[in-house]
Amino acid sequence: MSGWRPPLQARRIGAAHQRKGRSCQDAVAVAHCRSHDGQPVEVMVVADGHGGERYPLSDVGSALACEQALLAVEKHLSHRALQGAQAPGLEAWAHWLGTELPQQIHSRWLALVREHWQQQSMAPEAEVPRLYGTTLGLVVMAPCWWGYTGLGDWDLVRVDASGQAALLSEEAAGVGGGEATGSLCLEQAAQLFRSGLEPIEPPEASFGLLLSTDGIRKSCATDADFLVLAAHLIATPAAGASEALAANLDQITSEGSGDDVSMAMALHGGLNTPCEGTAAVEQPIQARSLQVRMPVLLGALLVASAGLGTGWYWLQQRSLAPQPAAAVRRQINQLCQGPSGAIAGTLSSRRSQFTGLRQGRLTAPPLLAAADLDPLGALIASSFDPATGGMVQGEALKALGLCPLLAAALQRQWQPPTIPDLPAPR
C-alpha cells in the first residue's frame, strides 16, 4: 500500500458563466497508476481554460491538458521502478517533474490541439495554440515522496494533521509575459512550469494536499481566508465526500468570484513499508504558511465547515486536540482591545456558526481543534453550552475571562431569533 487515499475530485461551472450560458472552462482528473515494479502511485491534475473571445476553444484545451498530463505520467512510471537498486534517486524524479515532463506534456498538447483544429477549420496554424489556451497543475504521489509541476495560476495547499495549512505553490507575478498567466499556448510554456518534490518523513505522516484552479482562491477576501477554506474542504467527512465537495464548490462560485472552480484532494495516512533514500533531497519545498488571526468573511467557508461534525477525513480514529485556551485568549484580547463597535459586526459575520451549533449541524470539538486556523470559531465554540443550546454560564463563563462588551455581544448572538406574533385572523 502507498499510504495515499484515492484522490477526490470536483468541478463546477461558474455562477457567472451559467447566467451567460457559457460552458465550463475548467477540467480536473485523477488516476491510479503503477510503476514498473508494481508500486502504487496516485495522480491528480487540474486545468483552467482562459475563456473569452481570444480563447474560444479553451474548454477543449483544458480537457486535453489533463488527459495528456495523466498519460505522460502513466507512460513514464510504467518504465521506471520506485524501489530497489534500479530505481532512480529523488534528484532524478525532481528533474523529471521540472524538465522532462513539462516538455512531454507541452509537445503532445500542441500536436493534439492542432489535430483538433484541422478537423474544425483551416485557419492559420500559428494561431491555433492560442485558441485553446489553458493553465495546468499536476501532483504525483508515490509511496515515499510526492511532487508537483505545472504552469499558470493554480494553487496547491498542504494541510497537516493538526489543521495547519500552508500555500506551497503560486505563480510569480508577470510569469506569463503578455498573457495574464502562464499558459500552454505560449511558445515558451515548458520553461514556465514550476515544480517541486518532497520526501514523506516520517513514513507514518498524516497530511492532505489540495490542488485547485484559481476560482477558489479568488473567491476569498485574503490568502488567510483561502487557507482556512482549504483546511475545511480537506476535512470533509469520508461519507458522502464527493457530493459534499460538489455542493461546497457550488456555494463558493455563487457567493464568491463567479468563476469556474475545480479541485482535487488527496490524503496521506501512513505507510506499511519503509521508504528508501528519502534523505537525499537537497532542496525541499519552501512552504509559505499563514496563521489566521482574523474573522473569516467568506460565507462559503461557513457552509463548508458544516461538514466537520464527524472529524478529520483521514484522522477519524484520532482524538481531538484539547480546548485551545491560548488561541481563544488571543482572540478575546484582540476583540476586547479593539474598537468597541467592531465586536458586534465581527460576531455577526459568524451567524452561521452560532446557528449551526445551536441546531446541531455543527459540533464544538472540530472548531476547537482548528483554533490556530480559526480562533474566532474556537471562541464561539468555547462559549457554547450544548446542554442548553445557548451560551455557557457560571464557572465556565468566568473561565473565559470575557470583557463585559464581548460577553454581552456573545449573549445576544446565542439568543434564538424571536418570531413576531402574527395578527389574529378576522
C-alpha positions as CSV (number, residue, x, y, z in Angstrom):
1,M,0.0,0.0,0.0
2,S,1.2,3.5,-0.7
3,G,-0.3,5.3,2.3
4,W,-2.3,7.6,0.0
5,R,-6.1,7.5,-0.1
6,P,-7.6,7.6,-3.6
7,P,-7.9,11.3,-4.6
8,L,-11.3,13.0,-4.7
9,Q,-12.2,15.5,-7.5
10,A,-15.0,18.0,-8.1
11,R,-15.7,20.6,-10.8
12,R,-18.4,23.2,-11.1
13,I,-19.3,25.7,-13.8
14,G,-19.0,29.3,-12.6
15,A,-22.2,31.0,-11.5
16,A,-21.4,34.0,-13.8
17,H,-20.9,31.6,-16.7
18,Q,-24.2,29.8,-16.0
19,R,-26.0,33.1,-16.2
20,K,-24.4,33.9,-19.6
21,G,-25.0,30.4,-20.9
22,R,-21.2,29.6,-21.3
23,S,-19.6,26.2,-21.0
24,C,-17.2,25.3,-18.1
25,Q,-13.6,26.1,-19.0
26,D,-12.1,24.1,-16.1
27,A,-11.1,20.4,-16.2
28,V,-10.0,18.0,-13.4
29,A,-8.9,14.4,-13.4
30,V,-7.4,11.8,-11.1
31,A,-5.7,8.4,-11.8
32,H,-4.3,5.4,-10.0
33,C,-1.0,4.2,-11.7
34,R,1.6,1.6,-11.2
35,S,5.3,1.9,-11.5
36,H,7.4,-0.7,-13.4
37,D,8.0,-2.6,-10.2
38,G,4.3,-2.5,-9.3
39,Q,4.3,0.3,-6.7
40,P,1.0,2.3,-6.5
41,V,1.1,6.0,-7.4
42,E,-1.8,8.5,-7.3
43,V,-2.1,11.4,-9.6
44,M,-4.3,14.5,-9.7
45,V,-4.5,17.3,-12.2
46,V,-6.5,20.5,-12.8
47,A,-6.6,22.9,-15.7
48,D,-8.3,26.2,-16.2
49,G,-9.1,27.3,-19.8
50,H,-8.7,31.0,-20.3
51,G,-12.1,31.6,-21.9
52,G,-13.2,34.8,-23.6
53,E,-13.1,35.7,-27.3
54,R,-9.3,35.2,-27.7
55,Y,-9.6,31.6,-26.4
56,P,-12.8,30.2,-27.8
57,L,-11.7,26.6,-27.5
58,S,-10.1,26.7,-24.1
59,D,-12.6,24.2,-22.7
60,V,-11.2,21.7,-25.2
61,G,-7.6,22.8,-24.3
62,S,-8.1,22.2,-20.6
63,A,-9.6,18.8,-21.1
64,L,-6.7,17.8,-23.4
65,A,-4.2,19.2,-20.9
66,C,-5.5,17.0,-18.1
67,E,-5.7,13.9,-20.4
68,Q,-2.2,14.3,-21.7
69,A,-0.7,15.0,-18.3
70,L,-2.1,11.8,-16.9
71,L,-1.0,9.8,-20.0
72,A,2.6,11.2,-19.8
73,V,2.9,10.3,-16.1
74,E,1.5,6.8,-16.6
75,K,3.9,6.1,-19.5
76,H,6.9,7.3,-17.6
77,L,6.0,5.3,-14.5
78,S,5.5,2.1,-16.5
79,H,9.2,2.2,-17.4
80,R,10.6,3.2,-14.0
81,A,11.0,1.4,-10.7
82,L,10.3,3.2,-7.4
83,Q,12.1,0.8,-5.1
84,G,15.3,-1.3,-5.3
85,A,18.7,-0.8,-6.9
86,Q,17.3,0.1,-10.3
87,A,15.1,2.9,-9.0
88,P,16.1,6.5,-9.9
89,G,17.0,8.7,-6.9
90,L,14.9,11.6,-5.8
91,E,17.0,14.1,-7.7
92,A,16.2,12.2,-10.9
93,W,12.5,12.3,-10.1
94,A,12.7,16.0,-9.4
95,H,14.4,16.6,-12.7
96,W,11.7,14.7,-14.5
97,L,9.0,16.8,-12.8
98,G,10.7,20.1,-13.6
99,T,12.1,19.5,-17.1
100,E,11.2,16.3,-18.9
101,L,7.5,16.0,-18.0
102,P,6.7,19.7,-18.9
103,Q,8.3,19.2,-22.4
104,Q,6.4,16.0,-22.9
105,I,3.1,17.5,-21.9
106,H,3.5,20.6,-23.9
107,S,4.6,19.0,-27.2
108,R,1.8,16.4,-27.0
109,W,-0.8,19.1,-26.2
110,L,0.4,21.2,-29.2
111,A,0.0,18.2,-31.5
112,L,-3.4,17.4,-30.3
113,V,-4.9,20.9,-30.4
114,R,-3.6,21.3,-34.0
115,E,-5.1,18.0,-34.9
116,H,-8.4,19.1,-33.3
117,W,-8.4,22.4,-35.2
118,Q,-7.7,20.7,-38.5
119,Q,-11.0,18.9,-38.0
120,Q,-12.8,22.2,-37.5
121,S,-11.4,24.8,-39.9
122,M,-8.4,26.0,-42.0
123,A,-7.2,29.0,-40.0
124,P,-3.5,29.9,-40.0
125,E,-1.7,27.3,-38.0
126,A,0.3,29.8,-35.9
127,E,-3.0,31.0,-34.2
128,V,-4.1,27.5,-33.2
129,P,-2.5,27.1,-29.8
130,R,-3.8,30.5,-28.5
131,L,-7.4,29.4,-29.3
132,Y,-7.0,26.5,-26.8
133,G,-5.1,28.4,-24.1
134,T,-5.1,26.8,-20.6
135,T,-3.2,26.5,-17.3
136,L,-2.2,23.2,-15.8
137,G,-1.4,21.9,-12.3
138,L,-0.3,18.3,-11.6
139,V,0.6,16.4,-8.4
140,V,2.2,12.9,-8.4
141,M,2.0,10.9,-5.1
142,A,4.3,7.9,-4.7
143,P,4.8,5.8,-1.6
144,C,7.8,7.7,-0.3
145,W,7.6,11.1,-2.0
146,W,5.3,13.4,-3.7
147,G,5.9,16.2,-6.2
148,Y,4.1,18.8,-8.4
149,T,4.6,20.6,-11.7
150,G,2.5,23.0,-13.8
151,L,2.1,26.5,-15.1
152,G,-0.4,29.2,-14.6
153,D,-2.4,30.5,-11.6
154,W,-3.4,27.2,-9.9
155,D,-2.9,26.7,-6.2
156,L,-1.5,23.9,-4.0
157,V,-2.1,23.7,-0.3
158,R,-0.8,21.2,2.3
159,V,-2.8,20.7,5.5
160,D,-1.2,18.8,8.3
161,A,-2.8,16.6,10.9
162,S,-3.3,19.5,13.3
163,G,-5.1,21.5,10.7
164,Q,-2.3,23.9,9.9
165,A,-2.5,24.9,6.2
166,A,0.4,26.2,4.0
167,L,0.3,27.5,0.5
168,L,3.0,25.6,-1.3
169,S,2.9,26.9,-4.8
170,E,1.7,30.0,-6.5
171,E,2.5,31.8,-9.7
172,A,5.0,34.6,-9.5
173,A,3.8,38.0,-10.9
174,G,4.4,38.6,-14.6
175,V,5.3,35.0,-15.4
176,G,3.0,34.8,-18.4
177,G,4.6,37.8,-20.1
178,G,1.9,39.3,-22.4
179,E,-0.6,36.8,-21.0
180,A,-2.3,37.3,-17.7
181,T,-1.0,33.9,-16.6
182,G,1.3,31.2,-17.8
183,S,-0.3,29.1,-20.5
184,L,0.3,26.0,-22.6
185,C,-0.5,28.1,-25.6
186,L,2.8,30.1,-25.2
187,E,5.8,29.0,-27.2
188,Q,8.0,29.0,-24.1
189,A,5.4,27.1,-22.0
190,A,7.7,24.3,-21.0
191,Q,10.1,26.8,-19.4
192,L,7.3,28.4,-17.3
193,F,6.5,25.3,-15.4
194,R,7.2,25.5,-11.6
195,S,7.8,22.2,-9.8
196,G,9.0,20.7,-6.5
197,L,9.4,17.4,-4.8
198,E,9.2,16.4,-1.1
199,P,10.0,13.1,0.6
200,I,7.5,11.8,3.1
201,E,9.1,11.9,6.5
202,P,8.3,10.2,8.8
203,P,6.7,7.4,6.8
204,E,3.6,7.5,9.1
205,A,3.0,11.2,8.5
206,S,-0.6,12.2,8.1
207,F,-1.4,15.2,5.9
208,G,-3.6,16.3,3.0
209,L,-3.0,18.1,-0.3
210,L,-5.5,20.3,-2.1
211,L,-4.9,21.3,-5.8
212,S,-7.3,23.9,-7.2
213,T,-7.8,26.3,-10.1
214,D,-7.8,30.0,-9.3
215,G,-11.5,30.4,-9.0
216,I,-11.5,29.1,-5.4
217,R,-8.7,31.4,-4.2
218,K,-10.3,34.4,-5.9
219,S,-13.5,33.8,-4.0
220,C,-11.7,34.5,-0.7
221,A,-11.0,38.1,0.5
222,T,-7.5,37.2,1.7
223,D,-5.0,34.3,1.4
224,A,-5.6,33.6,5.1
225,D,-9.2,33.0,4.3
226,F,-8.3,30.8,1.4
227,L,-6.1,28.6,3.7
228,V,-8.9,28.3,6.2
229,L,-11.3,27.3,3.4
230,A,-8.8,24.7,2.1
231,A,-8.4,23.2,5.5
232,H,-12.2,22.9,5.8
233,L,-12.5,21.3,2.4
234,I,-9.8,18.8,3.2
235,A,-11.7,17.9,6.4
236,T,-14.8,16.8,4.5
237,P,-16.0,13.6,6.1
238,A,-15.4,10.4,4.1
239,A,-19.0,9.5,3.9
240,G,-20.6,11.4,1.0
241,A,-17.4,13.4,0.4
242,S,-17.8,13.7,-3.4
243,E,-21.4,15.1,-3.0
244,A,-20.3,17.4,-0.2
245,L,-17.4,18.8,-2.2
246,A,-19.6,19.5,-5.2
247,A,-22.1,21.3,-3.0
248,N,-19.3,23.4,-1.4
249,L,-18.0,24.4,-4.8
250,D,-21.5,25.4,-5.9
251,Q,-21.6,27.7,-2.9
252,I,-18.1,29.1,-3.4
253,T,-18.7,30.1,-7.0
254,S,-22.2,31.5,-6.3
255,E,-21.1,33.6,-3.4
256,G,-17.5,34.3,-4.5
257,S,-15.9,35.1,-7.8
258,G,-18.5,33.5,-10.1
259,D,-15.6,31.8,-11.9
260,D,-15.5,28.1,-12.9
261,V,-14.0,26.1,-10.0
262,S,-12.3,22.7,-9.9
263,M,-10.2,20.9,-7.3
264,A,-8.7,17.6,-6.4
265,M,-7.5,16.5,-3.0
266,A,-5.5,13.5,-1.7
267,L,-4.8,12.4,1.9
268,H,-1.8,10.5,3.2
269,G,-2.3,8.4,6.3
270,G,0.9,6.4,6.8
271,L,2.8,3.6,5.1
272,N,3.1,-0.1,5.7
273,T,6.6,-0.4,4.3
274,P,9.7,1.6,4.9
275,C,11.0,4.1,2.3
276,E,14.4,4.0,0.8
277,G,16.7,7.0,0.3
278,T,14.2,9.8,1.4
279,A,17.0,11.8,3.0
280,A,18.7,12.5,-0.4
281,V,16.5,15.5,-1.2
282,E,18.6,18.7,-1.2
283,Q,16.0,21.3,-1.9
284,P,12.7,20.6,-0.2
285,I,9.7,22.7,-1.0
286,Q,9.6,26.0,0.9
287,A,6.0,26.5,2.1
288,R,4.5,29.8,2.9
289,S,2.4,29.2,6.0
290,L,-0.2,31.8,7.1
291,Q,-1.6,31.8,10.6
292,V,-5.2,33.1,10.5
293,R,-5.7,35.8,13.1
294,M,-8.8,37.4,11.7
295,P,-12.6,36.8,11.1
296,V,-13.3,34.7,8.0
297,L,-15.7,36.7,5.9
298,L,-16.5,34.2,3.1
299,G,-19.9,32.7,3.5
300,A,-18.9,29.6,1.6
301,L,-16.3,28.9,4.3
302,L,-19.0,28.7,6.9
303,V,-21.1,26.4,4.8
304,A,-18.1,24.2,4.2
305,S,-17.4,24.0,7.9
306,A,-20.8,22.5,8.5
307,G,-19.5,19.1,7.3
308,L,-16.9,18.9,10.1
309,G,-19.1,17.2,12.7
310,T,-17.6,13.7,12.2
311,G,-14.0,14.9,12.4
312,W,-11.0,14.9,10.1
313,Y,-11.4,12.7,7.0
314,W,-8.0,10.9,7.4
315,L,-7.9,11.1,11.2
316,Q,-11.2,9.6,12.2
317,Q,-9.7,7.3,14.8
318,R,-7.5,10.0,16.4
319,S,-8.6,12.0,19.4
320,L,-9.3,15.7,19.1
321,A,-6.9,18.4,20.5
322,P,-7.8,19.8,23.9
323,Q,-9.5,23.1,24.2
324,P,-7.2,25.7,22.8
325,A,-7.1,28.2,25.6
326,A,-4.1,30.2,24.2
327,A,-5.7,30.7,20.8
328,V,-9.0,31.7,22.4
329,R,-7.3,34.0,24.8
330,R,-5.6,35.8,21.9
331,Q,-8.9,36.2,20.1
332,I,-10.6,37.6,23.2
333,N,-7.8,40.1,23.8
334,Q,-8.0,41.2,20.2
335,L,-11.7,41.8,20.3
336,C,-11.7,43.5,23.8
337,Q,-8.8,45.8,23.0
338,G,-10.1,46.8,19.6
339,P,-12.8,49.3,18.7
340,S,-15.9,48.5,20.8
341,G,-18.2,49.0,17.8
342,A,-16.4,46.2,15.9
343,I,-17.3,43.4,18.2
344,A,-21.0,43.1,17.1
345,G,-20.1,43.1,13.4
346,T,-17.3,40.6,13.9
347,L,-19.6,38.1,15.7
348,S,-22.5,38.8,13.2
349,S,-20.2,37.6,10.4
350,R,-20.3,34.2,12.0
351,R,-24.0,33.9,12.4
352,S,-23.9,30.6,10.5
353,Q,-21.7,29.1,13.2
354,F,-23.9,30.2,16.1
355,T,-27.0,28.8,14.3
356,G,-25.2,25.6,13.3
357,L,-24.1,24.9,16.8
358,R,-27.5,25.7,18.3
359,Q,-29.3,23.5,15.7
360,G,-26.8,20.6,15.9
361,R,-25.5,20.9,12.4
362,L,-22.1,21.8,13.8
363,T,-20.3,20.4,16.9
364,A,-17.8,22.3,19.0
365,P,-14.8,19.8,19.1
366,P,-13.7,20.3,15.4
367,L,-13.9,24.1,15.8
368,L,-11.8,23.9,19.0
369,A,-9.2,21.6,17.3
370,A,-8.8,24.1,14.5
371,A,-8.2,27.1,16.8
372,D,-4.9,28.1,15.2
373,L,-6.6,28.4,11.8
374,D,-9.8,29.9,13.1
375,P,-9.5,31.4,16.6
376,L,-12.9,33.2,16.3
377,G,-14.6,29.9,15.5
378,A,-12.9,28.4,18.6
379,L,-14.1,31.2,20.8
380,I,-17.7,30.7,19.6
381,A,-17.4,27.0,20.3
382,S,-15.9,27.7,23.7
383,S,-18.9,29.9,24.6
384,F,-21.4,27.3,23.6
385,D,-23.2,25.1,26.1
386,P,-24.6,22.0,24.2
387,A,-26.8,21.1,27.2
388,T,-28.9,24.3,26.9
389,G,-28.2,25.2,23.3
390,G,-27.0,28.7,24.3
391,M,-24.2,30.5,26.0
392,V,-22.2,28.9,28.8
393,Q,-22.9,30.2,32.3
394,G,-21.4,30.1,35.8
395,E,-17.8,28.9,36.2
396,A,-17.4,28.1,32.5
397,L,-18.3,31.6,31.5
398,K,-16.0,33.0,34.2
399,A,-13.1,30.9,33.0
400,L,-13.3,32.5,29.5
401,G,-12.4,35.9,31.1
402,L,-14.5,37.9,28.7
403,C,-14.7,41.7,28.9
404,P,-18.2,43.0,29.6
405,L,-18.8,44.2,26.0
406,L,-17.7,40.9,24.5
407,A,-19.8,38.9,27.0
408,A,-22.9,40.9,26.2
409,A,-22.4,40.6,22.4
410,L,-21.9,36.9,22.6
411,Q,-25.0,36.6,24.8
412,R,-27.1,38.4,22.1
413,Q,-25.8,36.1,19.4
414,W,-26.7,33.0,21.4
415,Q,-30.3,34.2,21.9
416,P,-32.6,32.4,19.4
417,P,-34.3,34.7,16.9
418,T,-37.7,35.9,18.0
419,I,-40.7,35.3,15.8
420,P,-43.2,38.2,15.8
421,D,-46.7,37.4,16.7
422,L,-49.0,37.2,13.7
423,P,-52.2,39.1,13.7
424,A,-55.2,37.1,14.6
425,P,-57.4,36.1,11.6
426,R,-60.5,38.2,11.3
